[in-house]
Amino acid sequence: MSVAAPARSRRRSALGWVALVVGLLVVAFVGGSFVYGGYSQRAVLDPESAGPDGTRAVVRLLEQQGARVVVARDREAAERALAADDATLVMRDAPMLSDDTLTALADRARHVVLVEPRSRALSVLLNESTLGGFSDGTAVRADCSFPAADNAGAARTGELMTPGDDVTGCFPVDGEFTLLTADRPAGGTVTALDGLAVLTNSTLPADGDAALALGVLGQTATIVWYVPSPTDAAPGSAPPTLGDLTPPWVTPALLLLLAATLAAALWRGRRFGPLVVERLPVTVRANETTEGRARLYASARDAGHALDELRRASRARLVRLLGLTDRTPATEVADAVAERLGADRSVVRGILVDDTPTTDRDLVAAADRLRDLEASVRAAVRPEGTTR
C-alpha cells in the first residue's frame, strides 16, 4: 500500500501537467487562427453558400443545364481555370487588384459578368460607366436588345448604373439601368448587374430573375466563379494584417507574461500530498474551547464582547432558576431577578444588560458582580442548599 500510493500520486501529477500543456496548446491554436487566419465565413454572393445571400441555387441550376462551374478562391486559380477553357468569368468587386491586373484577368475570359459592380470596375471594364441610385425593387421590363435580358422579360431591379460610351442599358428606371452590357473588341461581352437583387438564393425565384441569371451566366459551357482573396493583391498593395499592425514588442511581452504565469503557478500552486487518515468525530473538551475563545477575546482586546458571552451564559442559568422560558428577553430576566431579590432594577439591569466595560479591570469587576448576583438568586430560590 505504501508503494502504490506514491505511484498513483505521481500519475495524477503527470496527468495534471499533460492537461495543462494541452490546454495551453489549444488556446494558442485558437488565438493563432483568429490572428493569422484559418477561419473564414461564407460571404454574400458566395457560390457555395446556401444562406439567403449566397448563390448556390443559381450554381445548381447552371449545372443542371449542363454547364461546368469552377469556383476559384484566388486569382491564380482563376487564371488557370480560364486558360484551360473558353469560359465566362463571374466575379465580385476586387478592390485589391490593380487596374492592369483587373483588365488582364478579364482578357482571359470569353465573357465577363460583374455581380457586385463598383465604380472602378465599371470605369475600367465598361467604358467609364458609373454607379447610380437605387430602385424600389419592383419588376421592370428589359426594354433592350441584349438577348439574355430580353428573354427574361421582367426582372427585379436593385442598384442602378449609368452607361458609358457604347454600353447598352437594360431594365431602365428613371434614366438609369439595372444591367449594363458592352461588346469587347476581341469578342465576347462584359455585363454588370446587381447580384444581390437577382442572383441570391432568396431573390432567384422572383419574377424573371432565374431566366436572367441563366442567360447572363450560362453563355459558355464553363463558368469560372472567382471569389477574390486578400492575398491576390500585388506585393506592397495588400491591406495590412493584424500581425502587420501589431507592434514588435507585443509578441515578446506575451511570451514573457506566459512564462511569468507558469512560474507563479509553480511557485504558489497548491501541492497535494498523500491523504492523512483522521478519526472522526473529533471530541474537543469544553475547557479547551473556553480557553481558546478567551485567548481570542484577550488578543482582540474586546472586553465588551467577552462580557456579553458571560452575561448570555449567566442569563441562561438564571432563566432555569426562575422558571422562565428560553425566549424571555434579557430586560425581563433582569426585572424578574430584581423582583426576586428585592433589589434596584436599574442596578440589576446594569449587571445583566447595560454596563459596558472598557478595560480588563472593568471586565473582571463585571464578571464578579455577575457571579455574586447569580449566587444570590440561587440562594433565594433554594435557601436550604445554600452554604452560610
N, C-alpha and C positions, 0 to 999 in steps of 0.2 A: 504493500500500500504506500509506503514512504517513497518508493522509486516511481510508482505510476503517477502520483500526484504532481511532482515537478515536471514529468514528461507532458502531462495534459496542460499544465500551466504554460510550458514553452510552446506547445501547439497553438493554444489560444492567443498567445502573444504574437506568434508568427502570422496567424490569420488576421489579427488586427492590423499589422503593418501592411500585409498584402491588400487589405481592403482600403487602407489609407492611400496607398500608391495608385490603386485602380481608380479611386475617386478623383485624385489629382489629375490623372491622365484623361479621364472623361471630361473634367472641367476644362482642361487645356484644349482638348479636341473641339469641344463645342465653341469655346471662345475663339479659337483659331478659324473655325468655319465661318463665324459671323464676321470676323475682321478681314480675313483674306479670301472670302468667297466660299463656295461649296454649297450654298443654299440659294436656290432660285425659285421664284414663284412664277407661275404661268401668267403672262401679262395679257392685256386686251389684244384682240385680233391674233392670238396665238393659234396656229393651225392644229395644235394637239390639245387645245383646251376645250373641255365640254361645258364650261361655265357660260353664263348668259352673254358675256362679252368675248367669248372665244369664237373660233371659226372652224371647229372640227366638222360641223354639219355640212358646210359647203365643200370641204375636202372630201367627205364621204360621197357626196353627190357627184363630184368630178370623177372619182374613182369608179363609181357605178356606170358613168358614161364612157369608161374605157381609158381615161387619162391616167397618167402616172404622176403622182405628186411627190416631189422630193423636198423635204424640209431641211434647209441649210441654216445652221445656227451660228455661222461665222462667214466672213467674206471669202476666205479661201475655199470653204466647202461649196459656196455658191458658184464661184468661178469654175471649180472642177465640174460641177453638175452642168453648167451652161456650156462648157467646152465639149462635153460628151454628146450633146444632142441639140437639135434645133428646138428651143424651149421658150416658154413665156416666163418672164421674171416678175414675181409678185413680191413687193417689198413695202415695209412701213418706212416712216421717216428715219433717216440715218444721219443724225447731226454730227456723228464722229467722222464721217467720210468727207474728204475734201471735194471740191467741185470736179477736179480732174478725175479723182477716183470714182466718184459717182457716175460721171459720163462714161468712163472706161468700162465700168461694170454693166451699165445699160447697153453699151455697144455689143456686148457678148450675147445678148438675148435677141430673139426674133421680135417679141412683143414685150413691153414693159407696162405693168399696172401698179400705180401708186395708190395704196389703200389707206394711207394716212397722209394726204398731201400737206406740205408746208411750203411756205413762201419760197425758200431757197430751192427746193426740188422742183417746184413749178417753174421758177425762173430759169433754171438750168436745163430742164428736160422738155419744157413746154413753152418755149419762146416767150419768156418774160410774162407768163401768166401769173396772176396774183390771187390771194385769198379774198373772199368777200365776206358776206354776213352769214346768217343762219335762217333757215326756213322754219315754218311751223310744224314740219314733219308730216304733212299731208301728201297723198299720192299725186304725182304730176305726170302728164303725158311726155313722151320723149321729144317729139317735135324736132327731129333731126334725121340726117341720112345715115348715121352710124348704125350698121346692121344689128349689132348686139343690143343697142338701146332701143331701136325701132321694133325689134321682135318682142321685147319685154313689155311693150305697151306703156302702162303706167307703173311707176315705182316710187318708193318713198324717197324723200329728199332730206338732206341734213345740212352739212356745211356747204356753203356756196362759194363759187370761184368766178373770177373774171378772166376770159380767154385772152391770150396774146395774139400775135400775128399768125395767120394760117392755122389757127386752132379752132376746132369745132366744139360748140357747146350743146349739151343735151339737157333735158328736163329744166326748162327755164323757169325762174322765179324772180319777177321784178328786175329783169335785165341781167341777172346773174344765173349761173348754171350749177347743177349738182354733179355733172360729169363733163370732163373735157377730154378730147382726144385729138391727136395730130399724127400725120404720116411722117415717117422718118425718111431722110434722103436715101439711106441704104436699104430701105424696105422695112416693113413692119410698122407698128404703131406704138405710141406712148399714150396711156389712158390714166386719168386720175379720177377717183371718186371717193366719197366718204364711206369707208368701210364700216364704221360704227352704225351708220344708218341703213346699210344694205347687206353686209356680209356676215354679221354676227349670228350666233345661234338663236338669239331672241328675235331678231328682225328678219331673218331669212324667209320665214313663211308668209310675211305680209305682202299683199299685192303682187307686183311682178318682180320682187327682189330676187327670188331664186332664178328666174329666167334671165334677168340681167346679170347676175353673178356668173351663171354658167356660160353665157355668151361672151362676157368680157374675159373671164379667166381661162375658158376652155378653147382658145384659138389654136392651140398646138396640142400634140399628143403628150407632151411633157411639160409640167409646170414646176418651176423651182421657186419654192416659197422661202424667201430669205428673211430670217429674223436677225436683225443687226445685234452685234455684241459690242460691248465697250472695248474689247481687245482688238477690234477691227481698225481702230484709229492708227494713223501713221505715227511713228516714234516722235515724241515731243508734242503731239497734239492731243494725246489721250487725257481725259479728265483725271485728276489725281485721286488715288485710292485713299482709304483710311490710313493705311500704312505709310503712304507718302506724306500725309498731313500730320502724322504723329511726330512730335519732337524726338530727336535721337536718344534723349536721356530716359524716355518712358520705359523702354524695354529693360535696361539695366535696373531701373528703380523697381519695376515689378518683380524681377528676379530676386533682388535684394530683399524686398518685402516678403516674398515667399520663403526665402531662406530664414529670415528672422522669425516668421510664423512657425516654421518647423522647429527651429531651435527653442522657441518659447514653449512649444508643445512638449518637447523632450525634457525641458528643464522643469516646468511647472506641472506637467501632466501627472495625474494620479497613477501611482504604481500599485497594482493589486498584487498582494502576496497570497499565500495559502490561507484558506479559511480556518478560523480559530473556533473550535467547538466550545460552547459555553452552556453550562447547565441552567435551565430556566424552569420555574421563575426564580428570580434573584430576590432574596429577602434582605431588606435593609432595616437595621434596628432603629427604633424610634428616637433614641438619644443621639444617634449619628445624624439623622435628618434634622433634628432640632439644633444640634451644634453647627451643622453646615449652614442652615439658614441664618443662624445667629451671626456667624462669621461674615456672611454676605451683607447683612444689615450693618454690621460694625464697619466693614470696609467701605460701604457706601455712605456711612455717617448719616443714616436715615433713622433718627430716633423716633420720629412720628410714626413711620410705618411699623417699626418694631413694637411700639406701644399699641398700635391698632391690632396687631396679631395677639398680643397678650389680652387686650380687652375682649376680643372676639371669643377666645377660649374661656375667659372668666365669665362672660355673659352666658355662654352655653351651659356652664355648670350651675350658674345662678338660676337659669330658667328651669332646670331639672329640680333644683332645691325648692323653688317656689311653686312648682306645678304649672308653669306657664307653657304655652305652645312654642314650637320652634320658630314660628313666624311672627312672634311678638316683637315689635320694633324696639330698638335699643333704648329710646327715651322712656317707653312704657316699662321696660325692665328696670330702669333706674328709679322710676316712680314707685314701682312695687317694692323695691329694696328699701327705699326711704320710708315708705309706709310701714314696712315690716319692722324696721329698726327704730322708727320714730325719729329719724334724722332729717336734716335740712335737705330738701330736694335739690337745690342748686349745688350743694356740696357733693351729693351722690352723683348727680349728672356730670359734674366736673370730673369725678374719678372714672366713671364708666364711659363718658362720651366726649366731653368738651375740652378738657385740659390738653394743651399741646406742648410737649417737651421740646426744648431747643438744644439741650446738651445731654451728654451721657449721665451727668449727675441728676438732671431732671428726670431722665428715663428711669434711673434706679429708684428715685423717690416715688414716682408714679407707680412703679411695679410694687413697691412696698405697700402703698395705700390700697392697691387692688387686692393684695394678699390679705391685708387686715380686714378689708370690707367683706371679702368672701368668707373669712373665718367668723366674722360677727354674724353674718347671715346663717351660716351653718350652725352656730351656737344657738341662734334664736329659733331655728327650725327644729333642731334635735338637741335640746339642752341636756338630756340625760347622757349623751355621748360626748359631751364637751369636757375637756380636761381643765380644771381650775388652776 
